[in-house]
Amino acid sequence: MTGWIPDNISPNCSLKTLDVSHNNLVGGVPLSLENCTSLEVMNVRNNHIVGNFPCMLPSSLRLLVLRSNRFHGEITCQKSWPSLQIIDIASNNFSGKINPFNFTYWRGMVLDRDAELERINLGVMATIGYYYGDEVTLTIKGIELELVKIWPEFISIDFSCNNFHGEIPVEIGKLNSLYLLNLSHNALTGRIPKSFGKLRQLGSLDLSMNQLTGEIPKEIASLTFLVVMNVSHNKLVGEIPIGNQLQTFSADSFEGNTGLCGLPLNISCTNPSPQFVEVESDREIEWDYVFAAAGYVVGLGGFSWVLLLCPSFRYKYFEKVEDVFEKIFECCQSRKEEIDGVVRNQVRRDNSGDEA
């Protein structure tokens, strides 16, 4: 189909399902859809539809698929969809921060369903026989999974391949019935919330291709139902938490994080023992000279102290010093006279030779 979705829906609309996926539709989502107060399923996947997020959709909505269109802008809806079960807005141009308001009021994702069911097996969902009469295609780790019928307990959020930035809202951790969360290929920053450890039903988690930092929360290691996890190509650091599931994933689920270590990566987290670094000086200390200098200082100090406090010793000392200098002077004078005599005799002999 081509063209626009008509915007002339009557006020008494009883439409429950609108599926126009995989066509060539253009234009925007008709505002008159808000008249369909019983609308549960809206699937416009793979068209060319433009505009902002359709906040006017009725609160009865259970499944919303806007994937692979040309939607754009921030999602600023302050509206509750208490029955919302699956939301897939991947591969559009949505931007801004992910609004934490939504995760607080999507009551259908918060209900604790542990008493109603055991773990969902993603591979056999379509054969269980307990389902709604609609089908949808979900993407898990790049692989499209077509659910011929939607099991009413399957809860999924896919915001991948958009331009969302900022931190991941910790409020997502309150969606304790969530089975699939895909926030990959955005520009999300900050840390992975520790609250993800409360998502006890989570089976698929994809946070790859963002700018997430910090360590992988150890709380995630306690999620026993994870069958798919991908945090590759972020800026994560530290050791991959050891748990029941994380070490069973392939290494490419963690690649592209230069600071990560531990299994399944082939990078050891064992830091080498701190090595003592000896600072080398330009010359080695000659301890013999140090001791000699110290002895000289001590001796000189003691000798000076005796000279200062003992006048009789001081008198005798300087008297001896004077005698020593006199003897040195006499020796020098005598030597000088000897040298002068030798010089005079040599001069006389030279003069006598010239006269002859």
Secondary structure by P-SEA (a helix, b strand, c coil): ccccccccccccccccccccccccccccccccccccccccbbbbccccccccccccccccccbbbbcccccccccccccccccccbbbbcccccccccccccccccccccccccccccccccccccccccccccccccccccbbbbcccccccccccccccccccccccccccccccccbbbbccccccccccccccccccccbbbbccccccccccccccccccccccccccccccccccccccccccccccccccccccccccccccccccccccccccccccaaaaaaaaaaaaaaaaaaaaaaaccaaaaaaaaaaaaaaaaaaaaaaaaaaaaaaaaaaaaaaaaaaaaac
